[in-house]
Amino acid sequence: MMMNTDMSWWKDNHLADRPRVRWFGFLRRSIKLSENIPQKLSVPSIILSVPQHVSPSDDNSLSSPISLMISFPLSIPGNLISGQTQLDDCVCGSVGLAGILLKEEPSGLKTSKRTKPGLLLQTSEDSLHKDEQEISLNKRLAYLLQTPADVLLSQIGPLEWPHDLFNYQIEGIKTLLSKDALLLADDMGLGKTIQAIGALRILYLQSRIESSLLIVPASLVGQWRKEIHSWAPELRVSTVHGTTAERTWQWSTPAHIYLTSYETFRSDCTDHLQSPPRRREWGVVILDEAQKIKNQEVEISRKCKLLRRQRAWALTGTPLENREDDLASILEFVTALKDGESAPRLKPGVELREIHKSLQLRRKKQDVLPQLPPKIVSQLFLSMNSTQRDYYERAEKEGIIQLKESGESVRIENILALIMKLKQICNFCPIGGASVKFEDVFERLNILVSEGYRALIFSQFTDPEYGAHAIASRLEDYNPLLFTGDLSPIQRDSVIRIFKENRDHKVLILSLRAGGQGLNLQDASYVFHFDRWWNPAVELQAESRAHRLGQTVPVHVYKYVIENTIEERIEKILGEKQLLFDELVDSVSIDLKSKLSGEELFGLFGLTPPERLKSEKRRSDLSGNYSEMNGVEFEEHVQKLLEVKKWRVETTPLTRDGGIDLVARRCDDVGVEVTLCIQCKNHAAPVGVEVIRALNGALPKDVAGVRGVVVCPSGFTNDAITFARDRGIALWDRHHLFELY
Amino acid sequence: MSIPYRDADELNDLGIAGYLKIQPLQETSGYLAALFLINARGEPIEFTYNRIETPNTFLWRQDDIRRHATRKLTASILSLCPKMPRLILCLAEEIGSELFTQDIQVSVPVCRISPAIKAISYSTIEIQDKIETGDPMNLFWYPGKPQDDSIEVKLLHELTGRGLITEPFERALIGLREVYPDKCK
């Protein structure tokens, strides 16, 4: 850029020239001013405004106008009298616009005559307040003179877009641009990712943000990175993952977008204000698959809401699964949060529904994408063969007997465990491995593969007896690929890439948890739900991996139900909840009366729940008198508590355990496996910092998803608490253990 | 501090283009003018503006007034603008050929633009060119069209390819309306 440091690049060639007066005499000849200027008529020199450059920090510059002023005693129009010129009209100047960050709500423009580009929704109340404030001229101009969103979104505009954007996507991007807070709840497959990236790109190009944070499921990090590279190639992305040292560097490296997974974010975001994600106020924070923060109480939910942010966008195809509380938690995030503020606490009710209405943008596939091929869903009711049936019935009877024998001590968890066991038997018979479902899948694959189609098979189980591995081992003819939660992010990317690139792989078998969200798998057009999930929204998510933008052929979905089994009974509940889901999301009316209750669960087996489950908080007989336990007993006690909570717990050798007594693993609310390395200390006095230090030293370094926990009923010293907080180590005292009951 | 975009060097090397906009006020009472500088990506860099009041009387020929006002406004704006563009673009229907061929001399190429379907007068010393992509446009270069491999032509091609050949004039008018709200009712 060349600076106009001297005037040598231009000059005025006719400084002395002035207009000539027209002569209306009888001869109608013109009179040159220079020759025949009437005695009392003159055209003075033009008075130039004083040149003044307005720096970004200045409001504007005031100076006299340029005016062709005339002074003569004749009656002249008022606008020619210099004295009548209002000073505040006399503005000239030059405004530097590069590098001005437009953090203010643009709708606060006080004097703008221009409708904001893309403004679809009503301005927020906040922005109306800002209307009352004077915004400096340079900022007003900097905003108004940005390339309009319409132009930026055009295929022939300044930005190159890899593909044409659909109209609804353009509207979505404009809405994101105009809203500080938005819950983008489009149907799955409509391109929420593209819309978010498009809006981010425009925000950067319009200098409206400096930084953004994208938190996505671990399995989708690679896909987001690719999409950003494709849809916003000029933006720099720092993907935060890996070892602590790598992450430290990644958080501090200059970038437009910081992309990380929920679990990495959870470990890097601590209560410390200087933890990397909390160091700055983000221009935008985007949560993909925002249903992961549906639980207000879980750590990830709390931490996401701690982030200071000018804009908060949540993306999800399933904003409401089946609890109004889910929505409340997500909407608590969907709000701008400035320094010193705390996230609002929302409660179910009319107000929540109103907020939901105002913050949600939801479009359905059938409304915006009539050209998308249809999805044909078929429920296949199958009957087990005699061997499988015999085994199933025996297992169910035994289970019911055990439940009855448990009497008043029976717990919801016992019911769930029995359901799980029966569902597994519905998949594969433990003796001989017979499976009516697999036989049907195999027959259908024979046909569809011969026709050139490919399939996705979802199962909630991954094990080699009943789940994804069992299916894969029996489908070797089709060169299957496996996508399960135990794969690293790199391995997951690799599996998806191979499936897309190599059509020799006819089948991709996915665990519902790991592969049910965010993946683009339009290469397959057949979807099998090998077993059923409690939540219909989760199944819908999985189906949308294939039935989405880019799909060119009809998608066939097969859901298996084994007749006269727990699956059929569950199917009935699923059907009811599917109706509820449609009603909730589409009419935004929230009534969760039909929430699954203890009565319903026990009712699956013709049982009624014990009285205490109806009215009291569940407590097991696991509560213990800690003073009477020795170290080993205390470890066993903690182990039992965790196992009740579905943790898979292993004990370490009594010696050379490196300070770790128990290793507990489970898939948490985020859907990824979390490992707890637990040190149990049944001390009479609070545990000091040295125990925490020892555990910290024993924790495996640079392994994602691993967290240290020290358990001591007597509590912890202040030093220990500070040390543990800074290192992300959890401390469980008597109260926490009580919560585990 | 803003973070540089990826692969932005090439675009940055093209420099900035200046869009000279002159807008007559209602009832021929004066003119508003702006020089709007943008980079090859269309991002605004500088906005320089001024206005002039003209006598609304039969004593002067309007063409003379217009020419004089345009010259004075342009001179003032060029003196105000702290940055020098690679080239200046203006609309032929707003700015006559005499402004840059006779009245004001600039050391950067000036390109007057006109839709191909419009009849526009031009000087014989201007070099005529055209753009055929998108909406066809006639271009009138002075003092001459830069070499095809020159940065100025690359910049023009970049702007054309990005749909920025005439759109920034609309933004410049928006800027003028913001600066002079009472004059642009």
Chai-1 contact restraints between the chains, C-beta under 6 A:
chainA,res_idxA,chainB,res_idxB,connection_type,confidence,min_distance_angstrom,max_distance_angstrom,comment,restraint_id
A,M1,B,G15,contact,1.0,0.0,6.0,A-B,restraint_1
A,M1,B,I16,contact,1.0,0.0,6.0,A-B,restraint_2
A,M2,B,M84,contact,1.0,0.0,6.0,A-B,restraint_3
A,M3,B,K83,contact,1.0,0.0,6.0,A-B,restraint_4
A,N4,B,C81,contact,1.0,0.0,6.0,A-B,restraint_5
A,N4,B,P82,contact,1.0,0.0,6.0,A-B,restraint_6
A,N4,B,K83,contact,1.0,0.0,6.0,A-B,restraint_7
A,N4,B,M84,contact,1.0,0.0,6.0,A-B,restraint_8
A,W9,B,M84,contact,1.0,0.0,6.0,A-B,restraint_9
A,W9,B,S107,contact,1.0,0.0,6.0,A-B,restraint_10
A,W10,B,L78,contact,1.0,0.0,6.0,A-B,restraint_11
A,W10,B,V106,contact,1.0,0.0,6.0,A-B,restraint_12
A,K11,B,Q105,contact,1.0,0.0,6.0,A-B,restraint_13
A,D12,B,A75,contact,1.0,0.0,6.0,A-B,restraint_14
A,D12,B,I104,contact,1.0,0.0,6.0,A-B,restraint_15
A,N13,B,D103,contact,1.0,0.0,6.0,A-B,restraint_16
A,N13,B,Q105,contact,1.0,0.0,6.0,A-B,restraint_17
A,H14,B,D103,contact,1.0,0.0,6.0,A-B,restraint_18
A,P19,B,W60,contact,1.0,0.0,6.0,A-B,restraint_19
A,P19,B,D64,contact,1.0,0.0,6.0,A-B,restraint_20
A,P19,B,I65,contact,1.0,0.0,6.0,A-B,restraint_21
A,P19,B,H68,contact,1.0,0.0,6.0,A-B,restraint_22
A,R20,B,D64,contact,1.0,0.0,6.0,A-B,restraint_23
A,V21,B,L59,contact,1.0,0.0,6.0,A-B,restraint_24
A,R22,B,L59,contact,1.0,0.0,6.0,A-B,restraint_25
A,R22,B,R61,contact,1.0,0.0,6.0,A-B,restraint_26
A,I46,B,K72,contact,1.0,0.0,6.0,A-B,restraint_27
A,L48,B,S76,contact,1.0,0.0,6.0,A-B,restraint_28
A,P51,B,S79,contact,1.0,0.0,6.0,A-B,restraint_29
A,P51,B,L80,contact,1.0,0.0,6.0,A-B,restraint_30
A,H53,B,P82,contact,1.0,0.0,6.0,A-B,restraint_31
A,P65,B,R51,contact,1.0,0.0,6.0,A-B,restraint_32
A,I66,B,I52,contact,1.0,0.0,6.0,A-B,restraint_33
A,I66,B,S76,contact,1.0,0.0,6.0,A-B,restraint_34
A,S67,B,E53,contact,1.0,0.0,6.0,A-B,restraint_35
A,L68,B,T54,contact,1.0,0.0,6.0,A-B,restraint_36
A,L68,B,P55,contact,1.0,0.0,6.0,A-B,restraint_37
A,I70,B,P55,contact,1.0,0.0,6.0,A-B,restraint_38
A,P77,B,N56,contact,1.0,0.0,6.0,A-B,restraint_39
A,N79,B,S29,contact,1.0,0.0,6.0,A-B,restraint_40
A,L80,B,P55,contact,1.0,0.0,6.0,A-B,restraint_41
A,V91,B,V179,contact,1.0,0.0,6.0,A-B,restraint_42
A,C92,B,N50,contact,1.0,0.0,6.0,A-B,restraint_43
A,S94,B,T48,contact,1.0,0.0,6.0,A-B,restraint_44
A,S94,B,L80,contact,1.0,0.0,6.0,A-B,restraint_45
A,S94,B,C81,contact,1.0,0.0,6.0,A-B,restraint_46
A,V95,B,F47,contact,1.0,0.0,6.0,A-B,restraint_47
A,G96,B,E46,contact,1.0,0.0,6.0,A-B,restraint_48
A,L97,B,P44,contact,1.0,0.0,6.0,A-B,restraint_49
A,L97,B,I45,contact,1.0,0.0,6.0,A-B,restraint_50
A,L97,B,F47,contact,1.0,0.0,6.0,A-B,restraint_51
A,A98,B,I45,contact,1.0,0.0,6.0,A-B,restraint_52
A,G99,B,S2,contact,1.0,0.0,6.0,A-B,restraint_53
A,T111,B,P181,contact,1.0,0.0,6.0,A-B,restraint_54
A,K113,B,R177,contact,1.0,0.0,6.0,A-B,restraint_55
A,R114,B,I174,contact,1.0,0.0,6.0,A-B,restraint_56
A,R140,B,E178,contact,1.0,0.0,6.0,A-B,restraint_57
A,L141,B,F47,contact,1.0,0.0,6.0,A-B,restraint_58
A,L141,B,G175,contact,1.0,0.0,6.0,A-B,restraint_59
A,L144,B,I174,contact,1.0,0.0,6.0,A-B,restraint_60
A,L144,B,E178,contact,1.0,0.0,6.0,A-B,restraint_61
A,L145,B,P44,contact,1.0,0.0,6.0,A-B,restraint_62
A,L145,B,F47,contact,1.0,0.0,6.0,A-B,restraint_63
A,L145,B,R171,contact,1.0,0.0,6.0,A-B,restraint_64
A,L145,B,G175,contact,1.0,0.0,6.0,A-B,restraint_65
A,T147,B,G42,contact,1.0,0.0,6.0,A-B,restraint_66
A,V151,B,E167,contact,1.0,0.0,6.0,A-B,restraint_67
A,I156,B,G163,contact,1.0,0.0,6.0,A-B,restraint_68
A,G157,B,G163,contact,1.0,0.0,6.0,A-B,restraint_69
A,P158,B,R41,contact,1.0,0.0,6.0,A-B,restraint_70
A,P158,B,G42,contact,1.0,0.0,6.0,A-B,restraint_71
A,P158,B,R162,contact,1.0,0.0,6.0,A-B,restraint_72
A,P158,B,L164,contact,1.0,0.0,6.0,A-B,restraint_73
A,E234,B,Y5,contact,1.0,0.0,6.0,A-B,restraint_74
A,E234,B,R6,contact,1.0,0.0,6.0,A-B,restraint_75
A,R236,B,I3,contact,1.0,0.0,6.0,A-B,restraint_76
A,R236,B,R6,contact,1.0,0.0,6.0,A-B,restraint_77
A,P254,B,I3,contact,1.0,0.0,6.0,A-B,restraint_78
A,H256,B,I3,contact,1.0,0.0,6.0,A-B,restraint_79
